Amino acid sequence: MYELRDKRSKNGAVLRLEIMHALTEMAELFLNHAKSIPFYKILTNHYDKDKIDLYFKKFIFNEFIYVSSTLAAHKWHVSNSSKFNNNILNISPSRYDYLLKYIFPEKEIEWIIKRNIKDYLYSFINWIKDFIKTKLDLNTNSKYYYSNQIHDDSDILFSIQYSEGLDLDKRSDIFWFPNSEIQPKNVIVYFESEGLLNSKENYNQAIARIKKYGFKYVSLFYKKKYKDIFKEKYRSNKSFNNKIFSELKSIKPKNMFEKFLYIQSIQMVNKINKWYNFFKTHNIKLHYEPTEAGLDHIIKNIALDLCDGLSIARERTFMFASYFDYYAHFSSHVHFTWGRMTSEGYKQTNNIKKVVLMSGYPYGYHSNDQVNKIKEIKQKLESNGAKKIILLLDDSHDFGTSLYRFSRVYTPVMVNFYNTFLNFVIANHNIGLIIKPKKYKDLKNLQNVQKLLKKAINTGRCYVSPNPLGLKPIDFSRISDFVVATGPNLSGSLMESVLTGTKGVYYDYPNRKPIKPDFYKENENKIIFIDFDKLVLEFKEFINSKDNSSFGDWDAIIKDIDPFMDEKGGERIGRYINYMLQGYKMGLNRKENLEKANNYYAKIWGRDKVILYA
């Protein structure tokens, strides 16, 4: 059984980069083969080809993570041990492993799958499930649940999937709303699942905020315990895909690859129909999609194409990217980035590229309560002797034992990261420490950190955010003198922190230097470090007030990160959305509306902030 642990390629990078490269190659091989199959041709005759391609590439990318991880680990063992046979790779059975015949990226390696009775039973059950799904009636009614009847053809709506919550003091689904001039009656929040409904706040809090702002809301699911908030049921049947469905059904698959493509095509058409129903029923022309993973965002955007609508997405993770990073994360018609640096990163990725607009940092809202809470943290640290305050930002971690997860920091590395700074704070009575973990449970799971963490907290100079999910690191950076971050990617949390003028450095645990050599040539050992020991040495010299003006100083590239530097990115995005809403109300079609809105944005914020792709 292979494990990834902290294994690295010959260039010093973690195996994650090899894994993603192989997944990208497998996705491309699949698509090349699919293009000659009639089912693919039917789909691309009726829907946007780029989105169909993205859908299947993302599907393969997601489904074959285990295979790609196994391959990368195998190649590492072959390179580092004479005991491994380079030509034979044992792969555990998986749902779609029969596709490996067409997409396995290594010609010199023979892959072998050993099955038992349970594996064959598992495969049989999945085939039955897929068969049933292909027989589902496209005309099955969609069901929506409301607090009251909201369907009104006179209102053109902007829809938001509830995902990050509605608390503006945190990363929020409505970051664009303040000062946008958007009328609340034109906004509809939809709850796609119970998991999302309760993911960021209690559902009663979510509904209370929706009512406070005056938005509409609708649920795509129902359970009795929510009967007080979702009462009325509305059925919709606006199927238009019968012709496509008939075309797909008229062709008989010739082999396993074609059977796979046939089943996926039928299921895709059903999903498109579901979202077409939703958008048409509620007269939705604009949609904000906060989710990046999975396939649903592509399906929704195909449905919006058919409604002459469009979707808007924005940068969630700082896009320090190569071609196989953020693979098929975005399929929106309009994509907002902070600035030139991430616009260039987005250009390099394998995503839909239509319109890219630079907005600057979008989460600029701060309530008085939040400002006061942050001030109280600083006052408490200073009252216990802190003269300088360090902000520590982490990311998810594990021991690398699973071949299904490859985008996390190795746990022993994270333990060393924490213990180094905890020891420093304990030993230096004039240093304060703020810890903003990505997830509190991840910090609690670091058993070898807890003893030192408790000791640091007892000094009165260490504050740990108890409920960090969704909190903005930029709030903590305002009261900090220095920021240190680590993670599997260049930290977006660090990027927003340095926008305040606070110095900061990133410990590049995965080592992305091989894919960004020019950036490292200019910035290594100044703002980005591969060598943790060197980072700590430079950090201590900085804290001890020795002259090191370049350490943690982002000034040379800060305008590339955010050309505006005013924290009003959310307002720019909101006003753009409002302009689009007004355009649809005037009767403009999507093409006309986009052209006018882009010209409006360019006139106000500069032509260089608008990037149009053919």
C-alpha positions in Angstrom: 0.0 0.0 0.0 1.5 3.3 -1.1 1.4 6.5 0.9 2.3 10.0 -0.2 3.7 11.3 3.2 6.3 14.0 2.4 7.7 12.3 -0.7 9.2 14.6 -3.3 10.2 14.7 -6.9 13.8 15.1 -7.9 13.3 18.8 -8.2 12.3 19.1 -4.6 8.6 19.6 -5.1 6.0 17.5 -3.3 4.4 14.8 -5.4 1.2 16.8 -5.7 2.6 18.5 -8.8 3.3 15.2 -10.5 -0.2 14.0 -9.5 -1.9 17.0 -11.0 0.2 16.8 -14.1 -0.8 13.1 -14.6 -4.5 13.9 -13.9 -4.4 16.6 -16.5 -2.9 14.3 -19.1 -5.5 11.6 -18.3 -8.3 14.2 -18.8 -6.9 15.3 -22.1 -6.5 11.7 -23.3 -10.1 11.0 -22.4 -11.4 14.0 -24.3 -9.3 13.2 -27.4 -10.9 9.8 -27.5 -14.4 11.1 -26.7 -14.5 13.6 -29.6 -15.0 10.8 -32.1 -18.0 9.3 -30.3 -21.5 10.3 -31.4 -22.8 11.1 -27.9 -20.1 13.8 -27.5 -21.0 15.2 -30.9 -24.7 15.4 -30.0 -23.9 17.3 -26.8 -21.6 19.8 -28.5 -24.1 20.4 -31.2 -26.6 21.6 -28.6 -24.5 23.1 -25.9 -21.3 25.2 -25.5 -18.4 23.0 -26.6 -16.0 24.6 -24.1 -18.2 23.7 -21.2 -18.9 20.2 -22.4 -15.1 19.7 -22.7 -14.5 21.2 -19.2 -17.2 19.0 -17.7 -15.7 15.7 -18.9 -12.1 16.8 -18.1 -13.2 17.7 -14.6 -15.0 14.4 -14.2 -11.9 12.4 -15.1 -9.7 14.7 -13.0 -11.8 14.1 -9.9 -12.4 10.3 -10.4 -8.8 9.3 -11.0 -7.1 11.1 -8.2 -6.4 7.7 -6.5 -4.9 6.2 -9.7 -2.7 9.3 -10.3 -1.5 9.4 -6.7 -0.7 5.6 -6.9 1.3 6.2 -10.1 3.3 9.1 -8.6 4.1 7.1 -5.4 5.1 4.1 -7.5 7.5 6.1 -9.6 9.0 7.6 -6.5 9.6 4.2 -5.0 11.2 3.0 -8.3 13.5 5.9 -8.3 14.5 5.5 -4.6 14.6 1.7 -4.2 15.8 -1.2 -6.3 13.1 -3.5 -4.8 10.3 -2.1 -7.0 9.5 -3.3 -10.5 9.3 -0.3 -12.8 7.0 -2.0 -15.3 4.2 -3.3 -13.0 1.6 -1.1 -11.1 -1.0 -2.7 -8.9 -4.1 -0.5 -8.7 -7.1 -1.0 -6.4 -10.5 -1.4 -8.1 -12.6 1.7 -8.6 -15.9 2.6 -10.2 -14.5 3.7 -13.6 -11.3 1.8 -13.7 -12.3 0.2 -17.1 -11.5 3.6 -18.6 -7.8 3.2 -17.8 -7.5 1.3 -21.1 -8.0 4.6 -22.9 -6.5 7.2 -20.6 -3.6 5.7 -18.6 -0.7 8.2 -19.2 2.3 5.9 -18.9 3.0 3.7 -21.9 6.0 1.9 -20.3 4.0 0.8 -17.2 1.6 -2.1 -17.1 -1.3 -1.6 -14.7 -3.0 -4.5 -13.0 -6.3 -4.6 -11.1 -7.0 -7.5 -8.8 -10.7 -7.9 -7.9 -12.6 -10.0 -5.3 -16.3 -10.9 -5.0 -17.1 -7.6 -3.2 -15.5 -5.6 -6.0 -17.6 -7.3 -8.7 -20.7 -6.8 -6.6 -19.8 -3.1 -6.1 -19.4 -2.7 -9.9 -22.7 -4.5 -10.6 -24.6 -2.2 -8.1 -23.1 0.9 -9.7 -24.1 -0.2 -13.2 -27.7 -0.8 -12.0 -27.8 2.7 -10.5 -26.5 4.2 -13.7 -29.0 2.3 -15.7 -31.8 3.5 -13.6 -30.6 7.1 -13.9 -30.7 6.8 -17.7 -34.4 5.8 -17.5 -35.4 8.8 -15.5 -38.1 10.9 -17.2 -36.8 14.3 -18.2 -40.3 15.7 -17.7 -40.3 15.0 -13.9 -41.5 18.2 -12.2 -39.0 20.2 -10.3 -40.1 21.2 -6.7 -39.3 24.4 -4.9 -40.2 25.4 -1.4 -40.8 29.0 -0.1 -41.8 30.9 2.9 -44.4 32.5 0.7 -45.1 32.6 -3.0 -42.4 34.6 -4.7 -42.7 33.6 -8.4 -43.3 36.9 -10.3 -42.5 37.1 -14.0 -42.1 40.9 -13.7 -39.0 40.6 -11.6 -35.7 39.8 -13.2 -33.6 38.1 -10.5 -30.0 37.7 -9.5 -29.6 34.3 -7.8 -27.0 33.3 -5.2 -26.2 29.8 -4.0 -26.0 29.9 -0.2 -22.5 28.6 0.5 -20.3 30.9 2.6 -23.1 32.5 4.7 -24.5 36.0 4.9 -22.5 37.5 7.7 -20.6 40.5 6.2 -18.0 40.4 9.0 -16.9 37.1 7.4 -16.3 35.9 3.9 -19.9 36.1 2.7 -22.1 35.2 -0.2 -23.3 38.9 -0.3 -19.9 40.6 -0.1 -21.0 42.6 -3.2 -24.2 44.0 -1.7 -23.1 47.0 0.4 -23.2 50.2 -1.8 -24.2 48.2 -4.9 -27.5 50.0 -5.3 -29.1 46.6 -6.1 -32.7 46.4 -5.0 -33.2 43.5 -2.5 -36.4 42.4 -4.3 -34.2 41.4 -7.3 -32.0 39.0 -5.2 -33.0 35.4 -4.5 -30.9 33.2 -2.2 -31.3 29.5 -2.8 -30.5 26.6 -0.5 -29.3 23.6 -2.5 -28.9 21.1 0.3 -29.3 20.7 4.1 -25.5 20.5 4.5 -25.0 23.9 2.9 -27.9 25.4 4.8 -26.2 24.7 8.2 -22.6 24.9 7.1 -21.7 28.4 8.2 -24.4 29.5 10.6 -27.6 28.2 12.1 -30.4 28.1 9.5 -32.5 30.5 11.6 -29.7 33.0 11.6 -29.5 32.7 7.8 -33.2 33.2 7.3 -33.2 36.2 9.8 -30.4 37.9 7.7 -32.2 37.3 4.5 -35.3 38.9 5.9 -33.3 41.8 7.3 -31.9 42.5 3.9 -35.2 42.0 2.1 -34.0 39.2 -0.2 -36.2 36.4 -1.6 -35.3 32.8 -0.8 -36.1 29.4 -2.0 -35.1 25.8 -1.1 -34.5 23.0 -3.5 -35.0 20.4 -0.7 -37.5 19.9 2.1 -37.5 18.3 5.5 -40.2 18.5 8.1 -38.0 20.2 10.7 -37.8 23.2 8.3 -41.5 23.5 7.9 -41.6 26.9 9.7 -39.4 28.5 7.0 -40.2 26.4 3.9 -43.9 26.1 3.6 -45.2 26.5 0.1 -44.4 24.1 -2.7 -44.2 25.1 -6.3 -43.9 22.7 -9.2 -42.3 23.6 -12.5 -42.0 21.7 -15.7 -40.2 23.6 -18.5 -38.4 20.7 -20.2 -36.9 21.5 -23.5 -34.3 18.7 -23.9 -36.6 16.0 -25.3 -35.0 16.3 -28.8 -31.5 15.8 -27.3 -32.7 13.0 -25.2 -34.2 11.2 -28.2 -31.0 11.7 -30.2 -28.9 10.1 -27.5 -31.3 7.2 -27.1 -31.2 6.5 -30.8 -27.6 5.4 -30.7 -26.5 2.1 -29.3 -23.1 2.1 -27.4 -20.5 -0.2 -29.0 -18.1 -0.7 -26.1 -17.5 0.2 -22.4 -16.1 3.7 -23.3 -19.2 4.5 -25.3 -21.5 3.1 -22.6 -19.8 5.4 -20.1 -20.2 8.4 -22.4 -23.8 7.5 -23.0 -24.7 7.2 -19.3 -22.9 10.5 -18.5 -24.6 12.3 -21.4 -28.1 11.2 -20.3 -27.4 12.3 -16.7 -25.9 15.6 -17.9 -29.0 16.4 -19.9 -31.2 15.7 -16.9 -29.1 18.0 -14.7 -29.1 20.7 -17.3 -32.9 20.4 -17.5 -33.2 20.7 -13.7 -31.3 24.0 -13.6 -33.0 25.3 -16.8 -36.3 24.8 -14.9 -35.0 26.7 -11.9 -33.6 29.7 -13.8 -36.7 29.9 -16.1 -39.2 29.5 -13.3 -37.8 32.3 -11.3 -36.9 34.6 -14.2 -33.2 34.5 -13.2 -30.8 36.2 -15.6 -27.8 36.6 -13.4 -26.2 34.0 -11.1 -23.4 34.2 -8.6 -21.6 30.8 -8.2 -19.3 30.6 -5.1 -18.4 27.0 -5.4 -15.3 25.8 -7.4 -15.1 22.1 -6.9 -17.4 19.5 -8.5 -19.3 19.7 -11.7 -22.5 21.6 -10.8 -21.1 25.0 -11.7 -20.6 23.8 -15.3 -24.1 22.4 -15.5 -25.7 25.6 -14.2 -23.7 27.7 -16.6 -24.9 25.6 -19.6 -28.5 26.1 -18.4 -27.9 29.8 -18.1 -26.7 29.8 -21.7 -30.0 28.4 -22.7 -31.8 31.2 -20.8 -29.7 34.0 -22.3 -28.4 34.5 -18.7 -24.9 34.7 -17.3 -22.9 33.8 -14.3 -20.4 35.7 -12.2 -17.6 34.2 -10.2 -14.7 35.7 -8.2 -11.3 34.8 -7.0 -11.6 32.8 -3.7 -8.1 31.3 -3.7 -5.1 33.4 -4.6 -4.3 32.1 -8.1 -0.6 31.5 -8.0 -1.2 29.1 -10.8 0.1 26.8 -13.6 -2.0 25.0 -16.3 -3.0 22.1 -14.0 -3.8 24.2 -10.9 -7.5 25.0 -10.2 -8.3 22.5 -12.9 -11.8 23.2 -14.3 -12.7 25.2 -11.3 -14.4 28.0 -13.2 -16.9 28.1 -16.1 -18.5 31.5 -15.5 -19.2 34.1 -18.1 -17.5 36.8 -16.0 -14.7 36.2 -13.6 -13.4 38.8 -11.1 -9.8 38.7 -9.9 -8.0 41.0 -7.5 -5.4 42.3 -10.0 -2.8 41.7 -12.7 -1.0 38.9 -10.8 -4.0 36.6 -10.5 -5.4 37.6 -13.9 -2.2 36.3 -15.4 -2.5 33.2 -13.2 -6.1 32.6 -14.3 -4.9 33.0 -18.0 -2.6 30.0 -17.5 -5.2 27.7 -16.0 -7.5 25.3 -17.8 -10.8 27.2 -17.2 -13.4 28.9 -19.3 -12.1 32.3 -20.3 -14.6 34.9 -21.5 -14.5 38.1 -19.5 -12.0 38.8 -16.7 -12.3 41.9 -14.6 -9.9 43.2 -11.9 -11.8 44.4 -8.9 -9.3 44.5 -6.1 -9.8 42.9 -2.7 -13.6 42.3 -2.3 -14.2 41.8 1.4 -13.8 45.4 2.6 -16.9 45.6 4.9 -16.2 45.9 8.6 -18.9 46.4 11.2 -18.2 48.5 14.3 -18.7 45.4 16.5 -16.0 43.5 14.5 -13.6 46.5 14.7 -14.0 46.7 18.4 -13.5 43.0 18.9 -10.2 43.2 17.0 -9.1 46.2 19.1 -9.9 44.3 22.3 -7.6 41.4 21.2 -4.7 43.8 20.7 -5.3 45.6 24.0 -5.3 42.3 25.9 -2.0 41.2 24.3 -0.4 44.5 24.9 -1.6 44.6 28.5 0.4 41.4 29.1 3.6 42.8 27.7 3.4 42.3 23.9 5.3 45.1 22.0 5.2 43.3 18.7 2.4 41.0 17.5 2.8 38.1 15.1 -0.1 36.7 13.0 0.2 33.0 12.2 -1.8 31.6 9.4 -2.0 27.8 8.7 -3.9 25.4 6.3 -5.2 21.9 6.3 -2.8 19.1 7.2 -2.6 15.3 7.4 -0.1 12.5 7.4 -0.4 11.8 3.7 -1.6 8.2 4.2 -4.6 8.6 1.9 -4.1 8.6 -1.9 -7.3 10.4 -2.4 -6.0 13.7 -0.8 -2.9 15.4 -2.0 -3.4 19.1 -1.3 -2.5 19.3 2.4 0.5 20.1 4.5 2.3 17.1 6.0 1.3 17.0 9.7 4.9 16.8 11.1 5.8 19.9 9.1 2.8 21.7 10.6 3.8 20.6 14.1 7.3 22.0 13.6 5.8 25.2 12.1 3.6 25.8 15.2 6.1 24.7 17.8 8.8 27.0 16.4 6.7 30.1 16.9 5.1 29.0 20.1 8.5 28.5 21.6 9.6 31.9 20.4 6.6 33.7 22.0 7.1 31.8 25.3 10.8 32.8 25.4 10.3 36.4 24.4 8.1 38.3 26.8 7.6 41.3 24.5 6.2 39.2 21.7 2.5 38.6 21.2 1.0 35.9 18.9 -2.4 35.7 17.1 -3.3 32.3 15.6 -5.9 32.3 13.0 -6.2 28.6 11.9 -8.1 27.7 8.8 -10.1 25.3 10.8 -10.0 25.1 14.6 -10.3 21.4 14.6 -7.2 21.0 12.5 -5.2 22.9 15.2 -6.8 20.8 18.0 -5.8 17.6 16.1 -2.1 18.6 16.4 -1.5 16.6 19.5 2.2 17.4 19.7 1.4 21.1 19.7 -1.2 21.3 22.5 1.2 21.4 25.4 3.2 24.4 24.1 0.0 26.0 22.9 -1.5 25.9 26.4 1.7 27.3 27.8 1.7 30.2 25.3 -1.9 31.0 26.0 -1.2 31.1 29.7 1.3 33.9 29.1 -1.6 36.1 28.1 0.3 37.0 24.9 -1.2 34.3 22.7 -4.7 34.6 21.2 -6.3 31.7 19.2 -9.4 32.5 17.2 -11.9 30.0 18.5 -14.3 30.1 15.5 -12.0 31.0 12.6 -14.1 29.7 9.7 -14.9 32.5 7.4 -13.1 35.2 9.4 -11.0 37.6 7.4 -7.3 37.5 8.1 -7.1 41.1 7.1 -8.8 42.1 10.3 -6.1 40.5 12.4 -3.3 41.9 10.2 -4.4 45.4 11.1 -3.2 44.9 14.7 -0.2 42.8 13.7 3.4 43.8 13.0 4.2 40.7 11.0 2.5 37.7 9.3 3.8 34.2 8.7 1.8 31.8 6.6 2.1 28.3 5.2 -0.1 26.0 3.1 -0.2 23.9 -0.1 -0.6 27.1 -2.2 0.6 30.7 -1.9 -1.7 31.8 0.9 -4.7 34.0 -0.1 -4.9 34.8 3.6 -1.4 36.2 3.6 -2.1 38.1 0.4 -5.0 40.0 2.0 -3.0 40.5 5.1 -0.1 42.3 3.4 -2.6 44.7 1.7 -2.8 46.6 5.0 0.9 47.4 4.7 1.9 44.7 7.2 5.0 42.7 6.4 4.7 39.0 5.9 6.3 35.9 4.5 5.1 32.6 3.1 6.7 29.2 4.0 6.4 27.4 0.7 6.2 23.8 2.0 5.3 22.2 -1.3 8.1 24.0 -3.2 6.4 25.6 -6.3 9.7 27.0 -7.5 9.9 24.6 -10.5 6.7 26.0 -12.0 7.3 29.7 -11.0 11.1 30.2 -11.5 10.9 33.9 -12.4 8.9 34.8 -9.3 11.3 33.0 -7.1 14.3 34.6 -8.8 13.1 38.0 -7.7 11.4 37.1 -4.3 12.9 33.9 -2.8 14.3 34.5 0.8 12.6 37.9 0.9 8.8 37.2 0.9 8.8 33.5 0.0 10.9 30.7 1.6 11.4 27.1 0.7 13.9 26.7 3.6 12.0 26.9 6.9 15.2 27.2 9.0 16.3 30.2 6.9 12.9 31.8 7.3 13.1 31.5 11.1 16.6 32.9 11.2 15.6 35.9 9.1 12.4 36.3 11.2 14.4 36.5 14.4 16.7 39.1 13.0 13.8 41.2 11.9 12.1 40.9 15.3 15.3 41.9 17.0 15.2 45.1 14.9 18.2 44.4 12.8 18.1 46.2 9.4 16.5 43.9 6.9 14.2 46.1 4.8 13.5 43.5 2.1 12.3 40.8 4.6 8.6 40.4 4.3 8.2 43.5 2.1 5.7 43.2 -0.7 5.8 46.8 -1.8 7.5 46.0 -5.1 4.6 43.9 -6.3 1.7 45.0 -4.2 0.0 46.9 -7.0 0.2 43.7 -9.1 -1.7 42.0 -6.3 -4.3 44.8 -6.0 -4.1 47.9 -8.2 -6.8 49.7 -6.2 -5.6 49.2 -2.6 -8.9 50.5 -1.2 -10.8 47.3 -0.1 -13.7 48.3 -2.3 -13.6 45.3 -4.7 -17.0 44.1 -3.4 -18.5 47.4 -4.2 -17.1 47.4 -7.8 -18.5 43.9 -8.3 -21.9 44.8 -6.9 -22.2 47.9 -9.1 -21.3 45.8 -12.2 -24.0 43.3 -11.3 -26.5 46.1 -10.8 -25.6 47.5 -14.2 -26.2 44.1 -15.8 -29.6 43.8 -14.0 -30.6 47.2 -15.4 -29.5 46.1 -18.8 -31.7 43.0 -18.7 -34.6 45.1 -17.4 -34.2 47.3 -20.5 -34.5 44.3 -22.8 -30.9 43.8 -23.8 -29.8 40.3 -24.7 -26.7 38.8 -23.0 -24.3 39.8 -25.7 -25.5 43.4 -25.7 -25.6 43.6 -22.0 -22.0 42.2 -21.5 -20.6 44.7 -24.0 -22.3 47.7 -22.3 -21.4 46.5 -18.8 -17.7 45.9 -19.8 -17.5 49.4 -21.4 -19.1 50.9 -18.3 -16.5 49.1 -16.1 -13.6 50.1 -18.3 -14.7 53.8 -18.4 -14.8 54.0 -14.6 -11.9 51.8 -13.6 -9.6 51.7 -16.6 -9.5 49.7 -19.8 -6.6 47.8 -18.4 -8.9 46.3 -15.7 -11.0 44.6 -18.4 -9.6 41.5 -20.2 -11.7 40.1 -23.0 -11.1 36.6 -24.6 -12.3 35.7 -28.0 
